[in-house]
């Protein structure tokens, strides 16, 4: 939940979701750059400045430097940023003994001076072309030499190490002409490096047993002497292979403690003794299943280990930071229950500063642009509020738009408001918002008054999510919502429990909470007698007391008919379909998404992506519940993100759109609310703000022509 103006990092949490972490304490800069930025690595200078390396979507190397307080360093490159042509962007960054910045791309190594200029004394005007492989890891030695690691081009892949002298030339005293290759069982590649004080080199990566193990990746480590020879005192001939709980996917990280023990992280966390055997004092000598892909591990002076990473959890890409005690157990005093996490965003880099604080960098995986952001955690996992100037923060707002002529009004401002739902009587709004680093469920009046907290996450071992679903009971007395378990890392087992949503119902008056069923995306029926929800791909209905549960189909995006006898949804083949609860007969209507019933119950509005095979054009269509009378009401050159919402009299439909400028432009594209007359197709577009903001929750039609919606990534004012 690290957020910013169109740009965010994530404190990761794949199988661990503690909402809130370091949300909003991030410095943004991404909206100024047209193609999106993707961070990959982070290094901290002795003066506290932070260097982030990565790529832009065009594939160039990106290097950005921040001041110690999180503001952009204007003295570096061009306004704090450098973009250099190379192959596929940067994958690693480090500082050499003289404070120069080393940036590794898959086949090039760059060295920059402190002001961002390329160092002409290194390679060819600051660049060394790396031949013979694809490189992913970087480790500068104290004597000025530089070790890079990756894989060979020839198959089957092998570990590939190359050591360069300070001027960028190959080191003849390392391996054969500066190059070392190490074969494992089949396909092997280096993804991380660590240097020991005695000059030995530890490499971590993956080894794929494609012949005997059906392509399963295992954790692979090798240790080399300072001249590049495999260290015979480590593992079996210098090599170690360890099952990493389901494989090694993406990044891996390794670090060596002062006593020579080696800690490695990928999909699990493992500690080895100096000889390569598993350390029995750490998690009983077994891997600790993380539930996510580790991007970086950090050894702290007190013997604890901080692991940061990213992975697919529940319904989104998530990021988290977890702290482990020296014995391999989770430090429950860190963050919330041991974890700082963020659903819906990714975390890719971390570093420990001189004060013991954890600096993190990451990206927001949105549909439009990926952006970089920075955040800082205190040693106990709390967000460091002193990091970055206040004007760098962003907020989200619950707003109303009254038309015509009523203008915009802000009801509530918070670090984050990912979900909101208007009550049936149009007098209250239920919402999920971030407060003090956690998510909570609140209710507020449509006049912006009477904010009331219903529930704070986590609760009963479950967590609210950024993509929660809220649904009011028809009488306005209860709210159904979904939450997700918080499975912490576990040692001794590589079997992760399946992550399933859980539906709860909370009474708005007395706050009584009832756990209803396993399942997510609850939708209350119009008569209040049933709740529909998803359990994996299955669609189910049951009574609010948990009885009479039955399957009605398979798919997603549920929508009740006004009578409560039919349910529209999107099936597994991306068709809008309708199922009768009486006989459970299903009728396919049309290809599309986000079905929304008309008040009369005879028609359904839905969206069609790239309608009529026109690129970048989405359509708003209406079709009868019997599959007849298909009408394309409106088309938009741009993106439509529903679901649509009908006026109470059924004469108009409103939907959020993101128009594409003509001619194409890299400038910000402000969101609009499109109001379409059902009988004529006449469309009116209303602006929702001055900045290129994005609705964070579906728009909802209130009384008359008043719309409720959430805007995200708005520059803060305090």
N, C-alpha and C positions, 0 to 999 in steps of 0.2 A: 503494500500500500504506500509505497513511496510514490509521491505524485508530484506533478509539476505542470507547467503550462505546456500541454501537449507533449509531455515527456516524463517518463518515470523509470524508476529502478524498482527492483523488488527485493525484499528480504524474503528469501525463498522458503517454500514449504510444501513440498509435494505431498507426502502423506501426512503432513502435519499442518493443520491450519489453525493458527491463532490469529484471528483477524486483528489487524491494527498496527503492529510493529512500529515502524518509523514513519508512518504515513505523514506526508505533507512537509516533512523537514528536508526539502530537496531543492536544489537550484536548477531551474530549467533554462534551456536555450534552444530547444529543438525546432520550434515553429519557424525560426528564421532560416532554416535550411530546408530546401525543397524536397529532398528525396528520402529523408529519414536517416537516422544515425543508429549504429549498432555497436555498443561497447563490447570489448572482449577481455580486457585486462586493466589492472590498476596498479600503480606504484606510487609510493609516498617519498618525497624528497626530504632531506635532512631539515630543511626550513619549513616543513609542514605542507608544502604545496602538493597537490594531487595530480598525477598524470594519468589520463585515461586514453587507451588506444583501442581502436576498433576499425569500423569501416562505414562508408556510406553505401547506399543501395546500388550505386553504380559500380561498386567493387574496388573503390580506391581506399588507400590507407588513411585513417582519420586519427589524429592525435590532438587531444584537448587538455589544457591545464587549468586547474582551479586554484584559487588562493586557499590558504588554510581555513578560512571561514566559509568556504563554499562558493564564493563569487568567482566569476571567470577572471582569469589572469590576462589582462589586456596587453601585457608586455610580451606575451608568448605568441609567436606566429602572427596571424592576422586576427586580431580581436580574440585571442585566446585559442585559436584553432588552426590546424594545419591539415590540408588534404593533399596527398601525394599519390601519383599513379603507381600502382603495383598490382600484383596478382591477388585478387580475392580479399583484400583488406588485411588488417593486422590481426594477429592471434595472440601475441604476448608483448609485454613491455617490462623493462627493468632499468635500473640505474647502475652504471659502472662505478668503479672506485673513485673516479674524479667527478661524479655527479652528472655525467653526460647521459642522455636518454637513448636507450637501445630499444628499437621497435622491430619485431619479427613479423614478417609476412610468410606465407607458405614457401616462397622461393627467393625471398630477399630479406636482407638485414639492413636496417637503417640506423645511423647514429646522428643524433641531433645535439647541438649545443644548448646551453641553458636558455637562450632567447628563441629557440625554435629553428635556427638555421641548420642546414645539413653540415656535418663536420667534414671539411674537405680533406682532412688527414686520414680519413677512413675509407678504404676501398676506392671506388670510382666516384669521387665527389660526394662521399657520405653514404654510398650504397654498395653492398656486396651481394652479387648474384650467387645463390646457393644452388649447386647442381646436384643431380643424382637422387633427389627425393622430394618429399613434401614435409615441411617442418612445422611443429606445433608448440615447442617448448624452448625456453631461453634461460640461461643461467650464467651471468658474468662472474668470473673468478676475481679474487682480491688482487691478483697480479696483473690484471688488465686483459687476460685472455677471456674468450667468450665461448661457451659451450651451447650448441643448439641441438635439438633432438626432434626426430620425426620418424619417417618410414621410407623404405626404398621404393622406387618406382616399379622395379621388376617384381613380378609375383612368383611365389608367395611373398608377401611383404615381410621385412625384417626390421628390427629396431635399427635406427640410423642415428649415429652421433657424429657431429663434426665440431672440431675446435679450431677457432680462429685466433690469430695473434692480435695484439692491440691495434695494429694498422689495418686489420681485415684480411690479411693473407692467411693461408692454411698453416696450421702448426705442425711442422714436420716431426715433432716429438710425440705426437699423439696418433696411435693406430698406424694406418698406412697412409701417409701423406695428409694427415689431419682428419682421417675418416675411419670410423669403426662401424661395422654392421654385426648384428647379433640375431641369429635365427631362433625362433621358438618352435611351437608345434606346427603352426600353419601360417595364418595371417597375423602379424604382430606390428604394433606401432606405438611410438612413444607419445604420451600426452602431458607429461610433467617431469620436471627435473628438480633435484635438490643436491646441494654441495655439502660434504662433510668438512669439518675443520682440518682434517688431515689430507684433504685434496681428493678423496674418493668421490665418485659421482654416482648418485642413485637416480635411476630412470624408472618411471611408472607408465604403464600403458595397458593395452589389451592384447590378448592372444586368442585367436579364433580357432577352435578345434573343428574345422569345417567337415572333416572326414568322419571322425568318430563321435563327435558331439553335436551333430546337426546344426553346426554354425553358432554354438553358444560362446559368447565372449567370456573370458575369465580375466581376473586381474593379473597382470604380468609385471614383475619387477626385475631389474638387473642392477648389479653394482659393479662399478669399474674402478680400477686403480688409476692413479693420476696420469699414467701413460696410455690409458685406453684399454688395457687388458682387463678381461673379466676377473673379478675378485674371487679366487677359489674358496675363501672363507665364508662366502655368503651363499646360502641355499645350496642348490645342486649345480656346481660349476659356475657360480655367479648369478644363477637365475632362480626365481621363485614364481610359482603359479598358484593362485588362490581363487576359489569360487567366490564371486562377488554378488551373491544373492540375485540371481536372475540375469546376470550379464553386465557388461560395461558399455554404457551408451553415452555418447557425448564425452564430456571432459572427465579428467581425473587429476588428483593433486597428491603431492607427497611432501613430507617435511621430516627432518632429522633433529632429534633432541640432543642436548649436550652430552648425555650418557650413551649416545650411539643408537638408541632405539629409533625405529622408523615407523612413522604413522602414514597410512595411505587411505585415500577416500575416493570412491567412485559411486556405485549404488549402495555400497556398504562402507563402514569405517573399520579399518583393521590396524592393529599395532604389532610390529615385529620386534624381536630382540635383534641385537647387532649381527647375529649370525644368520638371520633370515627366518628363524622359526617363530611361530606365533607366540606372543607374549601372554603367559597364563594370568598375569595380574591385571590384564585389560579385558573386561567382559568375559572372563573365564577362558581366554585363549580362543574366542570365537569371533566371527565377523558380527558387527552391529548393523542390522538392516536399517538403512536410512529412509527408504521410501521415496527418494528423489536422487537426482544426479548431482553429485558434488562438483561445484565449480572451483572451490578453493578451501583448503584447510589451513588453519593458523594455530601454531602452538603458542600458548600464553606462558608467561614466566612462572605462574603457579602450578604448571603441569597440566592445566586444562587444555582442551582442544575445541576450537570453534570451527564449525563446518558450515559453509554457505553453498547454495546450489539452486537448482530449478528442476521442475518435472511436471508431468501431467497428473493433476490430482482432481478427482471428482469431474467437474465439467470445464476446467480451465487450466491454463498454464499458471503454475504457482511458484512463488519464491520463498525461501526461508533461511534463517540463520539459527543454528542449534549449538548449544554449548555442552560439552561432555566433561565430567570430572575425570581425574587421573585414572580411576578404576573402570572407566568406560560407561558409567551410568549418566543419564541425562541430568544436568544441573537444573533442578526445578526452580531455583531462584532467579534464573536468567529469563528475561522477557516475561512471557506468560506461560508458566508451567514448563519452562525449559526452551521455549521456541519463540522467535520473532518471525512472523509469517505474513504473507500477503497473497490473497487469492486473486488470480487474474493477471498477474504480472510476472516478470522473470527477473532473476538475479544472476549475474554472470561474473562478478569480480569482488574481491574483498582484500583489505590489508589492515594491519594493526599499526596505529601511530605510536609515537613516543610516549603518550600519556595513557596507553592501554585502551584507547577507544577504537572501535571497529568502523572503518570507512567502507562503504559499499557503493557499487556502481551497477547499473542495469538498464533495462529497456522495457518500454511498454509495447506489448504485442497487440496493436490495434489494427483495424482494417485499413487505415489510411496512411499513417506515418509512424515509424518507430522512432522514439526519441530517447536520448540519454538523460539520466539524472543522477544526482549524488545524494547520499544520506550518511549520517553518522550516528552510531549507537554508543552509549556509554558502556563501561565494562559490565554492568548488570543487565544490559539489553534494552534499557530505556532510551528513547530518542533524545539526542543531544539538541536541545532547543536553541543553543547558541550557534549552531551550524547554519550558515548562510544568512544573508541579510533578509529582513522581514519581507521586503518587496519581492523576494524570489519565491515566496510561498504561493500556492494556488489553493483555491477553494472550489466547492461545488455549491450550487444554490437551488433550492426549491422555489420555483417561480410560477407566477400566473401571467397569462396573456389574455387580455379582454379585447374583443373586437366587435365592431370597428371602433377605433379611436380610444379604447380604454388604456392601452399601453401596457407596459411590463411592470410587475411588482414582485419583489423578493419577499418570500415568507420566512425562509430559514437559510442560514449560511453555515457550512460545516466543512471540515477537511475533506469529507467524502460523504455522498448520499447516493449509494449505488442503486437503491430500490425505493419506490414510493407507490402507494395505492390509495386512490380516492374512495371514501366510504360511500355506501349506497345512497345516503341522504345528502351527499355532497357538502357535508359540514366539517369533515375531518379528513386528515391524510395520515395514513400509517406509513412509516418510512424506516429504513435501515440507515444509520449514519455512524460515522466514526467520531468517537469521543475519547480523549485521553489515551489514544493508541489502541482502543478496542472498538468493536462494532456493538451497537445497541439497537434495540427495536423501540421506536417512539411513536407517539401520536401527537399531532398538532392541529389546531383549528385552521380552517381555510382563510381566516383573517390574520394568520400568523401569530396567534396568541394561544396560550394554554398548552405549551409544550410539556409532554408528560412521558416519562420513561416507563416502558413496560417490562423490559428485560435487558440484561447485559450479558454479552458473550465473553467467555465460554460459560456453559451451563450444562449440568448433567453429563459431562464428557463430550458434549457436542458444541459446534461452532456455527454462528451465522456466517454466511458467505456473501461475497460481493455480488453473486448472481442468484441470490435468494429470490423466492417467489412469495409475494404477499397476497392474500385473498380474504376479503371481508365476508363475514356471514351476512345474509340478506337483511337481518334485523340490526346489523351494526354493533352487535354486542361482543363479537369475537373476531379474532384474526387468525387464519391458518397461515403457517409459514413452514419453510423447510430449513433444516440445518444439516450439518455433516459431521461425522465423527472426527476426533482428533487423535489418530493413532500415532503415538510417539515411537521413536526408533526402538528396536528390540534386538537383543543379543540372542545368539544361539539358534535362530531360526531364519531361514531365507524365504519363508512363506508369509507373504503379506496378506492380512485380512482384506477382503474386498471392501472398497470404499462405497458405501451406499448412503443415500440421503435418508433423512428421517423427517416425517411430517409431524408438526406440533400444532396445537390449538391453544391460544391464550385468551382469557376473558379480559376485555378492556376495562371492566369495572373493578373487579376484585383481584385481577392478575393471576387467577388460577391457571396453571399450566398443565396440559394433558399431552402425553406422548401418544400420538394416534397410530402411526404405522411406519414401516419401512417404505420409503418412497419420497419423491421430490415433486416440485412444481404443482402444489395443490391448487385446485380450483373449486370453490364452493358452488353448489347447484343453486339456481334461482329460488327454489322453494326451501333451501336450507336443510334438506333431508339427507343429502349425500355430498361427498367430497370426491372429486376425481383427481388422480395424480399419476405419476410415472414411477415405475420401479424397473430401472434399466430401460429396455425397449418396450416393456409391457405397459399398457394403459389399464388402470383399474379404477373402480369406484367402490366406496364403502360408506357406511353411516358414520356420523360424527362420534358415535360411541365405540367405533372400531368393529362393528359387526357387519355381516352381509357383504363381505369383500368378494369381488369377482372381477375377472379380466374381461375387458371389452374390446381389446385390440392391441396393436403394436405401432408405436410412432412417438410423436412429441407434439408440442404446441397446442394444447387442449383449449377448447372454447365451448361452453355450454350454450345450447339454444335457449331462448327466453322461457320456453315451456318446461325445460328440464328433461325432455324426453329424448333429445338427440345431443350428440357430442361431435363437434367438428375437430379434426386434428390433421397433422401432416404424417402420412404413413412412411414406411421405411424406404419407399421408392420416390419420395418427395412429391407425392400427390396430395392435394387437399381432399380429404375424405370425410364422410359422415357415417356414424354408427348409431343405430337405434338401441336404446337400452332395453326395450321390450323384447325383441327377438334377436338382438345383436347382429342384425344384418348390416353389412358395410356397403357404402356406395362411393366409388371414386368420382370426383367432380372435375378436377383439372390439375395440371402441374402448377405448383406454387408454394407459398409459405405464409405464415402468420394469418390464419383465418380469423374473422371477426363477424359475429352474427349481427344482422340488422335487428332493431327493436321488435319488428313484427314477426321475426322468426322464419321468414320465407326466403331470405337471401343472405348470402355470405360474401363479405369483402375479403380479398386476399391480395398478396403482392406477387408479381411475376418478375423474376430476375432476368435482365437482358431480354425483354419481351420482343417478339417478332424478329428475333435473331439480330437485333441492333445492339452493337457494342456500347456499353456504358449507358444504356437506357433501361430503366425499370418502369413497370406499369402497376397501376392500381385497377384491379378488376372486380366485378361483381357477378355472381352466378347464383341461380336458384338452388335451394337445398335439394331439389330433385335432379340437379345436373343440367337443367335447361336454362336458356336465357342468358348465356354468357355475354357480358358487356365489358369492353375496355373503357373505363371511365376517364383515365388520364394516363399520360406517359411523361416521364421526367428524364431529361438528360442529366443523369447523376445517379445517386444511390437513395433508395427508399428503405427506411428501417422502421418497421412497425412493431407491434401490430397496429392496424388502423383503429380509430375510435369513431363510433357513430354519434350523431346528435340524437337527443332523446326522441325527436319526432321522426327520425329516419330519413331526413331530407338531405343531410350533408355527412361527409366523411372527412376526418382530419388524419393526417399522417405526417411524420417528420421526413424531410428530404434534405439531401446534401447536393445541391445543384453543381454541375460542372460548368466552369466558365467557358464561353466561346468568344474568341479563340482560346485554346488551352492556356492556362496560366499556372505558375507555381505559387501564386499568392494564396493567402488563406481563403477557404471557401466557407462562408458563413452558413450555418444551418437555417432552415426555414420550416415553418409549419404550413403545409398545404391543406387548404380547405376546399373540398370538391363537392359541387352540387350533384346529387345523384341523378336527377332527371336530365340535366343538360351537360354535365361534365365540365362546367365552368369552374376554373381553378383560380384561387387567390392565394398568393404566397405572403406569409407574415414573417418578418424577421424576429428572432428571439434574443438578440443581443448584439452588442457592438463588436465583440471579439469573435474569431472563428471557433466558436465553442460547439460542443457536441452534446445532444440530449443524452443523459446518463440513464434515464428510465423512460418507459413508454409514455407518450402524452396521453392525457385523460381528459375527457370532455366534462366540464362541470355545468353549472347553471348558465343558460343562455349561450353566449359565445365566449365563455371563459375556459381556458385550457390550463391544465396543471402539468408541469414537466420539470425535469432536473437538467441543469447545465453543469458540465464538468470542465475542469482545467481553466478556471477563470483567474487571472492574476489577482492576488490578494492585495488588500489595502492596508493591512496592519500586521 
